Amino acid sequence: MKEALLSIIKDENRIITGPIDPQYLSDNLGRKKGTAEAVVFPVSTEEISGVMRYAWKNNLPVTPRGAGMNLVGSTVPSGHGIVLDVSLMNHVLELDEETFTATVEPGVVLEDFQAYVESKGLFYPPDPGEKKATIGGNISTNAGGMRAVKYGVTRDYVMGLELVLADGTVVMAGSKNRKDTSGLDLKEIVIGSEGTLAVITKCILKLIPKPEDSLSVLLSFDSLKAGIESVRQIIQANLNPTAMEFIERKVIQLGEDYLKMSFPEPEASAYVLTTLDGSRNEINDHLEGLRKVAKESGALSILPLEDKEEAARVWKIRGMLVKGVEAVSEQEPLDIVVPINQIDAFVNFVNAFEKECGMRMISFGHAGDGNVHLCVVRGDRDDETWEKELDANLTVLYDKAYALGGLASGEHGIGLSKQKYLLKASKPENIALMKRVKAAFDEKNILNAGISYNV
Amino acid sequence: MKEALLSIIKDENRIITGPIDPQYLSDNLGRKKGTAEAVVFPVSTEEISGVMRYAWKNNLPVTPRGAGMNLVGSTVPSGHGIVLDVSLMNHVLELDEETFTATVEPGVVLEDFQAYVESKGLFYPPDPGEKKATIGGNISTNAGGMRAVKYGVTRDYVMGLELVLADGTVVMAGSKNRKDTSGLDLKEIVIGSEGTLAVITKCILKLIPKPEDSLSVLLSFDSLKAGIESVRQIIQANLNPTAMEFIERKVIQLGEDYLKMSFPEPEASAYVLTTLDGSRNEINDHLEGLRKVAKESGALSILPLEDKEEAARVWKIRGMLVKGVEAVSEQEPLDIVVPINQIDAFVNFVNAFEKECGMRMISFGHAGDGNVHLCVVRGDRDDETWEKELDANLTVLYDKAYALGGLASGEHGIGLSKQKYLLKASKPENIALMKRVKAAFDEKNILNAGISYNV
């Protein structure tokens, strides 16, 4: 294989065969370990096309990866195949200020890209928690994040994708045009497909002007139910916040302990942490609206975090919740999504189930879009007990989510980790149709062959 | 066939066999005429599934239609098949104010739906010109319209679709969840697929709260170029208008003559007609921003249309441009889209080409998203001359659009009318992939079999 790859990637420093560093055989959690014969680091569409032609001809599995920040085993290879690492393809190819678009390679890191466009007075709204993920990875999971409630998810900012199909064919799907009803919109089915349909080699992204200012506002409540009800009122009042996070007091303590920082309003039971953005006038206008909602919804307090340092501290505690959990124990990170009126019912169920099953569960998340982040905590269980109890408890949690009209994943994807639960909850006709679409792109099933609807 | 259909649709008043009214064999223009053996008017998913199972078994072409308002021959049947008219499925099944969603049947008429949700303090932003089209039709063409610049297109408001596949299988794709990375997002490839992949039988739509107020503002310029440049500045200044329409003075005259109404600022060469919406404070804030842009971009004038009657009159003239053209002559309506910085180049090309080829061409459209509506006017040409010259001229126009990075259709779809031009401009690998995706949904190619990428 080495010689064949060397005839395509003409630089032996960009090919690994023989012993492979485990980081290329796993995801960001590192629990699942896969196998591969080679890792390649292409620098162009042509090289990727060459690798795919070779793999296609020889029926070799190919697993694309960017920074490998995923949490669900979507970059865990299997068999004697090739790991296709696009992290060297990390260039912004064009910033077109006349059409408000950027054309980038898939390996561009999200936080680098955000900083770059903001330095030009522009803004790329998708903002998932993991800033070191790549744009290609974000597109492959249709990454969401905190700003989704106002600005939408990654899908809403993808205007075009250059794709290399499993057989090496290069297809440009989409363009710099803001409307498109010119045949099937092929890029739309690739977004969120977790590397199973094609390798993304170029991305045309939509940008917007950078908002003038922003202000975070913390609302405190005596129950999560009251907090969630206020979210509906905030939406109805057209206050259009950038973020609306719900956090229970018992969860905040974890972040406080981890960071040795204190969160405001410690006597509350639950918080809704929002951000307003826009011109100063708009922010003031919407802050007034928030005060009205706070009053009507019986909030204990409303605290505009005008001090930027205090705002940063509050968001840091929110941002570090997962790390706070992980400082204590291994955990399984879930990203269940439910309709926005079912958040309270779901979190209450989790709280009751936690007591019943004896496994610690920490939930918080994006109240504006029903996306509940749930850390299921291992504690001091041995391997076998953890695996067995975790599976049993996840089955209960996913069953409940689906019973409430929810889904297994709002933004992490399905990967290997949630395959079983997705398949259990999905109708056979949906899975059959997904398989046929997969075959339309990759008849030999060589791209990320182990994933979910593929099997 | 009648007996078989009667065993599925148990009401002979909802089946036509024998002589078929030509309206069911054409589109809204009525120029292309198709053939069919029967028209059915199902009232349920079950009936549609039954009709599809019958058609699948007997290899009969099926052409779905709603109100038949399309302009591109996407409801023109062929062969001895079935026209499947969903216009009786016109019920709003649920308005869920807690999740800000509505679940509707595909035959619900857009203007009825808009009025209904607005009466509840909610808002459905997609607003294509043709208000008598159905929601199912809007989804099938991913309809855009004037508000797309701020609110996006139909795709952005489709959360879930119940589909009947060509073989009669019922698939629910999507849900009331606001984020979804749970397997391939099947609904996304169906949106804009012009009835070729599946029959839409139920639609879960996203709603937003109704904006408090709106204000239209007319900017006048001494050239189209200056007007288009102001559009970029309006976007960059984050003024977020709902609509941004460009119209040349020579085009406005048509509407004035047709309606016997006068448009303001008659000495200008070009206009940008915008609407601001939101709270009164937001509108005032953005109006101030517009004044600044108007000054910087050398606008001749800026006219806030505070008088609702005057605003209505101005929009009526804009809305009646196509009718104004049609009062004089038959015309071919195009909806070419180009990147937003190419509008001026494209319209200038059209103006020069009009003189060169001697066929009248009227262009106006959505400046915020590059969607140029172009009426190509027949005049007194006889059938043969019109057909020949139109084809030659369309070839030139589409070639130019593609050369500028544009596309054949921004919102009308491809249908039968633009098939030739789409195929000419598309790479064979894109068309091949579209055909494979089509086959994944409809291996026998019975659904809207004549359309574009199908053939």
Interface residues (C-beta under 8 A of the other chain):
Chain A: D96 E98 T99 F100 T101 G121 T141 N142 G144 A148 G152 V153 R155 D156 L165 T169 V170 V171 M172 A173 S175 K176 N177 R178 K179 D180 T181 S182 G183 L184 D185 L186 E188 I189 I191 G192 S193 E194 T196 L197 I208 P209 P211 E212 R232 I235 Q236 A237 N238 G278 S279 N281 E282 D285 V337 V338 P339 I340 N341 H366 G368 D369 G370 N371 G405 G406 L407 A408 S409 G410 E411 H412 G413 I414 K418 L422 S426 K427 E429 N430 I431 L433 M434 R436 V437 K438 A439 A440 F441 S452 Y453
Chain B: D96 E98 T99 F100 T101 G121 T141 N142 G144 A148 G152 V153 R155 D156 L165 T169 V170 V171 M172 A173 S175 K176 N177 R178 K179 D180 T181 S182 G183 L184 D185 L186 E188 I189 I191 G192 S193 E194 T196 L197 I208 P209 P211 E212 R232 I235 Q236 A237 N238 G278 S279 N281 E282 D285 V337 V338 P339 I340 N341 H366 G368 D369 G370 N371 G405 G406 L407 A408 S409 G410 E411 H412 G413 I414 K418 L422 S426 K427 E429 N430 I431 L433 M434 R436 V437 K438 A439 A440 F441 S452 Y453
